[in-house]
Each structure stands twice: as structure tokens, then as C-alpha cells.
């Protein structure tokens, strides 16, 4: 058993340091027309906050969204469900879309990487998950 300990340690360290998976797909943004309306998490939608809608990620998940063409990125908190149009993987708030430079495009190819969780969302737990 003692001979196996270094290997077990290396294996555990390797899995702890493994890169987070990256999801690539289309992003869109939604804004003023939804301002003040409740999101699926129950909080009002605020286009001026860095938030986003995703179909399955738990509420409170922090996601780094990187515009594939420009390399610009923004961190957003998932607080809504969607998108419901096309094959899009995330809907960004207006502020988040502006940060990565996709306001004029409307839809852009992005990379998503989960980077954390907001404690105020009860450790990223979501009803129905």
C-alpha cells in the first residue's frame, strides 16, 4: 500500500487540477424589453447587470463567456432559463454583451467555462435540477 501512495496522490492532484470543460456555441443577448420582469430564479431582470440565461446550469453558477472572434470575455451569473431561439447556448444581459463586443452582431460564437458559484444562490442549487 505504501508503494501506491505516491501514485494515488498524483492521480488525485491531476483530477483536481484538470481543466474545466469548454462549451462552444452561439450566444445572443436580451435587454430593455425584459427589464424588471422576473427571471426564472425569481429576481427581476436587470440589463445593467452581468447575468445570463442558460437551459440547464444551476442558478448562481458563474460562467466565463469568451467571444471566439475577439477573445474578449466577461463573467456572468446564471439567473434565468433560456435561450429559446435557434441553437443558442446562452442569452446574455445587455451589459455582458457589450463587454464582449457583440451588441451590434446580436448573435456570436462564444466559449463557456464554469468558473464558480455565487453563495447568495444557495450554493448553485436550482429547483428542478
MDTraj code that builds the backbone (N, CA, C; nanometers):
import mdtraj as md
import numpy as np

residues = "UNK UNK UNK UNK UNK UNK UNK UNK UNK UNK UNK UNK UNK UNK UNK UNK UNK UNK UNK UNK UNK UNK UNK UNK UNK UNK UNK UNK UNK UNK UNK UNK UNK UNK UNK UNK UNK UNK UNK UNK UNK UNK UNK UNK UNK UNK UNK UNK UNK UNK UNK UNK UNK UNK UNK UNK UNK UNK UNK UNK UNK UNK UNK UNK UNK UNK UNK UNK UNK UNK UNK UNK UNK UNK UNK UNK UNK UNK UNK UNK UNK UNK UNK UNK UNK UNK UNK UNK UNK UNK UNK UNK UNK UNK UNK UNK UNK UNK UNK UNK UNK UNK UNK UNK UNK UNK UNK UNK UNK UNK UNK UNK UNK UNK UNK UNK UNK UNK UNK UNK UNK UNK UNK UNK UNK UNK UNK UNK UNK".split()
xyz = np.array([
    [0.0828, -0.1193, 0.0000],
    [0.0000, 0.0000, 0.0000],
    [0.0866, 0.1248, 0.0000],
    [0.1966, 0.1226, 0.0760],
    [0.2839, 0.2401, 0.0816],
    [0.3410, 0.2748, -0.0556],
    [0.3651, 0.1744, -0.1357],
    [0.4191, 0.1980, -0.2696],
    [0.3166, 0.2669, -0.3584],
    [0.1900, 0.2469, -0.3311],
    [0.0844, 0.3052, -0.4134],
    [0.0511, 0.4493, -0.3744],
    [0.0863, 0.4912, -0.2551],
    [0.0511, 0.6260, -0.2085],
    [0.0972, 0.7374, -0.3013],
    [0.2214, 0.7357, -0.3504],
    [0.2609, 0.8443, -0.4425],
    [0.1755, 0.8475, -0.5691],
    [0.1389, 0.7305, -0.6191],
    [0.0561, 0.7251, -0.7397],
    [-0.0855, 0.7745, -0.7134],
    [-0.1382, 0.7380, -0.5987],
    [-0.2723, 0.7852, -0.5603],
    [-0.2713, 0.9368, -0.5463],
    [-0.1647, 0.9901, -0.4840],
    [-0.1534, 1.1352, -0.4671],
    [-0.1475, 1.2060, -0.6027],
    [-0.0677, 1.1546, -0.6936],
    [-0.0551, 1.2155, -0.8267],
    [-0.1877, 1.2089, -0.9011],
    [-0.2564, 1.0970, -0.8899],
    [-0.3857, 1.0821, -0.9555],
    [-0.4870, 1.1831, -0.8995],
    [-0.4900, 1.1975, -0.7679],
    [-0.5824, 1.2929, -0.7051],
    [-0.5477, 1.4357, -0.7448],
    [-0.4201, 1.4686, -0.7465],
    [-0.3768, 1.6029, -0.7847],
    [-0.4118, 1.6308, -0.9300],
    [-0.3925, 1.5339, -1.0155],
    [-0.4227, 1.5504, -1.1572],
    [-0.5709, 1.5766, -1.1797],
    [-0.6579, 1.5043, -1.1120],
    [-0.8018, 1.5252, -1.1305],
    [-0.8467, 1.6579, -1.0708],
    [-0.7838, 1.7024, -0.9631],
    [-0.8203, 1.8304, -0.9019],
    [-0.7783, 1.9480, -0.9893],
    [-0.6705, 1.9302, -1.0641],
    [-0.6184, 2.0385, -1.1474],
    [-0.6638, 2.0282, -1.2922],
    [-0.7488, 1.9331, -1.3218],
    [-0.7938, 1.9158, -1.4601],
    [-0.8667, 2.0396, -1.5088],
    [-0.8452, 2.0695, -1.6359],
    [-0.9101, 2.1866, -1.6948],
    [-1.0607, 2.1673, -1.6990],
    [-1.1330, 2.2748, -1.6750],
    [-1.2784, 2.2704, -1.6831],
    [-1.3189, 2.2590, -1.8297],
    [-1.4248, 2.1818, -1.8570],
    [-1.4674, 2.1681, -1.9965],
    [-1.5161, 2.3015, -2.0541],
    [-1.4925, 2.3186, -2.1817],
    [-1.5355, 2.4389, -2.2520],
    [-1.6492, 2.4002, -2.3462],
    [-1.7559, 2.4782, -2.3446],
    [-1.8698, 2.4565, -2.4336],
    [-1.8668, 2.5676, -2.5375],
    [-1.8740, 2.5324, -2.6643],
    [-1.8715, 2.6299, -2.7735],
    [-2.0073, 2.6311, -2.8415],
    [-2.0594, 2.7505, -2.8669],
    [-2.1872, 2.7625, -2.9351],
    [-2.2247, 2.9077, -2.9565],
    [-2.3491, 2.9290, -2.9935],
    [-2.3986, 3.0627, -3.0244],
    [-2.4593, 3.1297, -2.9006],
    [-2.4273, 3.2568, -2.8832],
    [-2.4847, 3.3387, -2.7766],
    [-2.5657, 3.4517, -2.8385],
    [-2.6679, 3.4926, -2.7671],
    [-2.7450, 3.6109, -2.8052],
    [-2.7596, 3.6946, -2.6795],
    [-2.8246, 3.8096, -2.6937],
    [-2.8462, 3.8924, -2.5745],
    [-2.9890, 3.9431, -2.5726],
    [-3.0368, 3.9693, -2.4519],
    [-3.1710, 4.0242, -2.4360],
    [-3.1628, 4.1426, -2.3418],
    [-3.2503, 4.2390, -2.3625],
    [-3.2306, 4.3632, -2.2901],
    [-3.3529, 4.4358, -2.2435],
    [-3.3647, 4.5635, -2.2840],
    [-3.4621, 4.6567, -2.2274],
    [-3.6066, 4.6075, -2.2227],
    [-3.6500, 4.5314, -2.3204],
    [-3.7883, 4.4848, -2.3216],
    [-3.8225, 4.3932, -2.2061],
    [-3.7206, 4.3347, -2.1427],
    [-3.7425, 4.2433, -2.0311],
    [-3.7086, 4.3053, -1.8958],
    [-3.6618, 4.4282, -1.8954],
    [-3.6182, 4.4941, -1.7718],
    [-3.7293, 4.4935, -1.6672],
    [-3.6932, 4.4500, -1.5473],
    [-3.7869, 4.4483, -1.4357],
    [-3.8737, 4.3241, -1.4273],
    [-3.8831, 4.2480, -1.5348],
    [-3.9636, 4.1260, -1.5322],
    [-3.8915, 4.0188, -1.4501],
    [-3.9655, 3.9326, -1.3834],
    [-3.8985, 3.8289, -1.3047],
    [-3.8283, 3.7259, -1.3937],
    [-3.7090, 3.6875, -1.3530],
    [-3.6372, 3.5804, -1.4206],
    [-3.6841, 3.4474, -1.3621],
    [-3.6378, 3.3382, -1.4171],
    [-3.6758, 3.2066, -1.3664],
    [-3.6289, 3.1843, -1.2229],
    [-3.5258, 3.2565, -1.1812],
    [-3.4775, 3.2442, -1.0435],
    [-3.5607, 3.3276, -0.9467],
    [-3.6487, 3.4116, -1.0012],
    [-3.7342, 3.4941, -0.9171],
    [-3.6884, 3.6382, -0.9028],
    [-3.5636, 3.6658, -0.9329],
    [-3.5166, 3.8042, -0.9208],
    [-3.5504, 3.8816, -1.0474],
    [-3.5681, 4.0120, -1.0372],
    [-3.6005, 4.0906, -1.1565],
    [-3.4819, 4.0963, -1.2533],
    [-3.5128, 4.0953, -1.3826],
    [-3.4081, 4.1068, -1.4831],
    [-3.3584, 4.2497, -1.4891],
    [-3.2269, 4.2644, -1.4852],
    [-3.1636, 4.3960, -1.4929],
    [-3.0596, 4.3927, -1.6048],
    [-3.0898, 4.4583, -1.7175],
    [-2.9951, 4.4583, -1.8301],
    [-2.8592, 4.5169, -1.7947],
    [-2.8531, 4.5966, -1.6883],
    [-2.7278, 4.6603, -1.6495],
    [-2.6398, 4.5703, -1.5619],
    [-2.6862, 4.4500, -1.5303],
    [-2.6057, 4.3557, -1.4519],
    [-2.5458, 4.2515, -1.5445],
    [-2.4396, 4.1880, -1.4994],
    [-2.3753, 4.0826, -1.5790],
    [-2.4395, 3.9482, -1.5444],
    [-2.5532, 3.9222, -1.6076],
    [-2.6268, 3.7986, -1.5838],
    [-2.6539, 3.7299, -1.7167],
    [-2.7065, 3.6067, -1.7080],
    [-2.7336, 3.5312, -1.8297],
    [-2.8384, 3.4245, -1.8042],
    [-2.8939, 3.3756, -1.9148],
    [-2.9888, 3.2646, -1.9111],
    [-2.9230, 3.1428, -1.9743],
    [-2.9406, 3.0277, -1.9093],
    [-2.8898, 2.9013, -1.9617],
    [-2.9955, 2.7951, -1.9339],
    [-3.0056, 2.6976, -2.0219],
    [-3.1124, 2.5979, -2.0093],
    [-3.0954, 2.5035, -1.8912],
    [-2.9730, 2.4693, -1.8530],
    [-2.9555, 2.3662, -1.7507],
    [-2.8648, 2.4020, -1.6340],
    [-2.7750, 2.4972, -1.6491],
    [-2.6843, 2.5284, -1.5385],
    [-2.7622, 2.5804, -1.4183],
    [-2.7240, 2.5392, -1.2980],
    [-2.7951, 2.5856, -1.1781],
    [-2.7861, 2.7371, -1.1610],
    [-2.8904, 2.7956, -1.1042],
    [-2.8885, 2.9386, -1.0744],
    [-2.7714, 2.9677, -0.9817],
    [-2.7035, 3.0782, -1.0087],
    [-2.5884, 3.1173, -0.9285],
    [-2.4557, 3.0719, -0.9846],
    [-2.4586, 2.9869, -1.0866],
    [-2.3340, 2.9431, -1.1492],
    [-2.2675, 3.0618, -1.2172],
    [-2.1380, 3.0778, -1.1926],
    [-2.0615, 3.1848, -1.2574],
    [-1.9923, 3.1245, -1.3793],
    [-2.0156, 3.1866, -1.4944],
    [-1.9635, 3.1368, -1.6214],
    [-1.8773, 3.2445, -1.6867],
    [-1.7615, 3.2039, -1.7336],
    [-1.6778, 3.2944, -1.8136],
    [-1.7188, 3.2741, -1.9583],
    [-1.7640, 3.3814, -2.0228],
    [-1.8072, 3.3779, -2.1619],
    [-1.7030, 3.4526, -2.2446],
    [-1.6453, 3.3839, -2.3431],
    [-1.5421, 3.4438, -2.4276],
    [-1.5896, 3.4469, -2.5722],
    [-1.5857, 3.5655, -2.6310],
    [-1.6209, 3.5840, -2.7724],
    [-1.5113, 3.5177, -2.8550],
    [-1.5465, 3.4185, -2.9334],
    [-1.4471, 3.3399, -3.0078],
    [-1.3665, 3.4217, -3.1078],
    [-1.4268, 3.5229, -3.1683],
    [-1.3569, 3.6023, -3.2703],
    [-1.2632, 3.7062, -3.2114],
    [-1.3013, 3.7658, -3.0983],
    [-1.2231, 3.8762, -3.0437],
    [-1.1400, 3.8384, -2.9220],
    [-1.1765, 3.7299, -2.8551],
    [-1.1058, 3.6912, -2.7333],
    [-1.1506, 3.7678, -2.6101],
    [-1.2414, 3.8624, -2.6266],
    [-1.2911, 3.9387, -2.5110],
    [-1.3818, 3.8501, -2.4264],
    [-1.3741, 3.8659, -2.2941],
    [-1.4537, 3.7797, -2.2085],
    [-1.5205, 3.8584, -2.0960],
    [-1.6217, 3.7939, -2.0374],
    [-1.6967, 3.8510, -1.9261],
    [-1.7427, 3.7359, -1.8378],
    [-1.7511, 3.7613, -1.7089],
    [-1.8072, 3.6633, -1.6158],
    [-1.9513, 3.7024, -1.5878],
    [-2.0395, 3.6046, -1.5981],
    [-2.1823, 3.6293, -1.5750],
    [-2.2346, 3.5291, -1.4728],
    [-2.3462, 3.5653, -1.4102],
    [-2.4135, 3.4758, -1.3164],
    [-2.5420, 3.4264, -1.3826],
    [-2.5628, 3.2970, -1.3808],
    [-2.6851, 3.2390, -1.4380],
    [-2.8010, 3.2642, -1.3415],
    [-2.9036, 3.3377, -1.3902],
    [-3.0203, 3.3647, -1.3062],
    [-3.1521, 3.3461, -1.3811],
    [-3.1436, 3.2916, -1.5038],
    [-3.2644, 3.2756, -1.5843],
    [-3.2516, 3.1503, -1.6703],
    [-3.3612, 3.1100, -1.7309],
    [-3.3631, 2.9944, -1.8208],
    [-3.3774, 3.0417, -1.9646],
    [-3.3202, 2.9680, -2.0552],
    [-3.3205, 3.0009, -2.1963],
    [-3.1822, 2.9717, -2.2506],
    [-3.1529, 3.0102, -2.3703],
    [-3.2371, 3.0759, -2.4695],
    [-3.3329, 2.9762, -2.5357],
    [-3.4351, 3.0330, -2.5947],
    [-3.5383, 2.9510, -2.6580],
    [-3.5448, 2.9721, -2.8084],
    [-3.4441, 3.0358, -2.8659],
    [-3.4417, 3.0616, -3.0109],
    [-3.3215, 2.9908, -3.0721],
    [-3.3442, 2.9215, -3.1804],
    [-3.2350, 2.8583, -3.2534],
    [-3.1561, 2.7598, -3.1701],
    [-3.0305, 2.7459, -3.2048],
    [-2.9407, 2.6532, -3.1345],
    [-2.8501, 2.7269, -3.0364],
    [-2.8983, 2.8335, -2.9809],
    [-2.8149, 2.9148, -2.8921],
    [-2.7947, 2.8455, -2.7576],
    [-2.6769, 2.8712, -2.6979],
    [-2.6448, 2.8059, -2.5717],
    [-2.6556, 2.8986, -2.4515],
    [-2.6601, 3.0303, -2.4755],
    [-2.6692, 3.1253, -2.3645],
    [-2.7274, 3.2566, -2.4152],
    [-2.8061, 3.3212, -2.3299],
    [-2.8566, 3.4569, -2.3543],
    [-2.7899, 3.5479, -2.2522],
    [-2.7241, 3.6506, -2.2989],
    [-2.6529, 3.7437, -2.2105],
    [-2.7343, 3.8695, -2.1865],
    [-2.7118, 3.9318, -2.0725],
    [-2.7691, 4.0643, -2.0490],
    [-2.6996, 4.1635, -2.1413],
    [-2.7590, 4.2804, -2.1569],
    [-2.7014, 4.3820, -2.2449],
    [-2.5613, 4.4221, -2.1994],
    [-2.5431, 4.4363, -2.0672],
    [-2.4115, 4.4753, -2.0160],
    [-2.3052, 4.3704, -2.0497],
    [-2.3396, 4.2424, -2.0346],
    [-2.2443, 4.1359, -2.0648],
    [-2.2128, 4.1330, -2.2142],
    [-2.3170, 4.1497, -2.2976],
    [-2.2971, 4.1502, -2.4425],
    [-2.2070, 4.2672, -2.4845],
    [-2.2274, 4.3823, -2.4227],
    [-2.1435, 4.4986, -2.4539],
    [-1.9990, 4.4705, -2.4147],
    [-1.9788, 4.4069, -2.3005],
    [-1.8439, 4.3806, -2.2509],
    [-1.7628, 4.2953, -2.3487],
    [-1.8286, 4.2001, -2.4169],
    [-1.7529, 4.1164, -2.5116],
    [-1.7644, 4.1656, -2.6557],
    [-1.8348, 4.2771, -2.6757],
    [-1.8400, 4.3392, -2.8078],
    [-1.9334, 4.2725, -2.9066],
    [-2.0482, 4.2235, -2.8598],
    [-2.1404, 4.1577, -2.9526],
    [-2.2759, 4.2266, -2.9640],
    [-2.2870, 4.3499, -2.9151],
    [-2.4154, 4.4205, -2.9226],
    [-2.4628, 4.4374, -3.0664],
    [-2.3749, 4.4813, -3.1532],
    [-2.4140, 4.5052, -3.2924],
    [-2.4410, 4.3759, -3.3682],
    [-2.3653, 4.2710, -3.3368],
    [-2.3834, 4.1424, -3.4042],
    [-2.5167, 4.0778, -3.3661],
    [-2.5518, 4.0887, -3.2401],
    [-2.6737, 4.0246, -3.1915],
    [-2.6534, 3.8797, -3.1539],
    [-2.5840, 3.8044, -3.2367],
    [-2.5512, 3.6636, -3.2112],
    [-2.4037, 3.6446, -3.2423],
    [-2.3337, 3.5713, -3.1559],
    [-2.1907, 3.5486, -3.1768],
    [-2.1521, 3.4106, -3.1262],
    [-2.0451, 3.3577, -3.1819],
    [-1.9906, 3.2313, -3.1327],
    [-1.9089, 3.2603, -3.0075],
    [-1.9366, 3.1835, -2.9021],
    [-1.8697, 3.2035, -2.7736],
    [-1.8229, 3.0702, -2.7166],
    [-1.7347, 3.0823, -2.6188],
    [-1.6913, 2.9677, -2.5396],
    [-1.7376, 2.9909, -2.3969],
    [-1.7959, 2.8889, -2.3350],
    [-1.8411, 2.8970, -2.1962],
    [-1.7541, 2.8080, -2.1096],
    [-1.7152, 2.8616, -1.9947],
    [-1.6398, 2.7841, -1.8967],
    [-1.6962, 2.8165, -1.7578],
    [-1.7419, 2.7149, -1.6859],
    [-1.7915, 2.7346, -1.5498],
    [-1.6718, 2.7641, -1.4616],
    [-1.6800, 2.8771, -1.3861],
    [-1.5663, 2.9173, -1.3034],
    [-1.5999, 2.9313, -1.1557],
    [-1.7272, 2.9198, -1.1198],
    [-1.7583, 2.9331, -0.9784],
    [-1.9061, 2.9337, -0.9499],
    [-1.9367, 2.9842, -0.8312],
    [-2.0735, 2.9842, -0.7816],
    [-2.0928, 3.1022, -0.6873],
    [-2.2071, 3.1675, -0.6966],
    [-2.2412, 3.2762, -0.6048],
    [-2.3088, 3.2189, -0.4809],
    [-2.2558, 3.2474, -0.3652],
    [-2.3118, 3.1948, -0.2402],
    [-2.4558, 3.2376, -0.2181],
    [-2.4924, 3.3555, -0.2671],
    [-2.6278, 3.4056, -0.2442],
    [-2.7340, 3.3200, -0.3137],
    [-2.6925, 3.2265, -0.3984],
    [-2.7864, 3.1388, -0.4688],
    [-2.7921, 3.0006, -0.4052],
    [-2.7600, 2.9928, -0.2766],
    [-2.7698, 2.8670, -0.2040],
    [-2.6816, 2.7587, -0.2669],
    [-2.5575, 2.7931, -0.2897],
    [-2.4569, 2.7008, -0.3443],
    [-2.4946, 2.6439, -0.4808],
    [-2.5461, 2.7279, -0.5664],
    [-2.5775, 2.6926, -0.7046],
    [-2.6783, 2.5789, -0.7169],
    [-2.7640, 2.5670, -0.6203],
    [-2.8703, 2.4675, -0.6320],
    [-2.9883, 2.5315, -0.6999],
    [-3.0587, 2.4542, -0.7787],
    [-3.1698, 2.5083, -0.8532],
    [-3.2880, 2.4128, -0.8472],
    [-3.4052, 2.4676, -0.8309],
    [-3.5263, 2.3855, -0.8341],
    [-3.5376, 2.3190, -0.9685],
    [-3.5721, 2.1923, -0.9670],
    [-3.5919, 2.1210, -1.0925],
    [-3.4638, 2.0671, -1.1532],
    [-3.3508, 2.0791, -1.0847],
    [-3.2245, 2.0294, -1.1412],
    [-3.2026, 1.8851, -1.1040],
])
top = md.Topology()
chain = top.add_chain()
for i, resn in enumerate(residues, 1):
    res = top.add_residue(resn, chain, resSeq=i)
    for name in ("N", "CA", "C"):
        top.add_atom(name, md.element.get_by_symbol(name[0]), res)
traj = md.Trajectory(xyz[None], top)
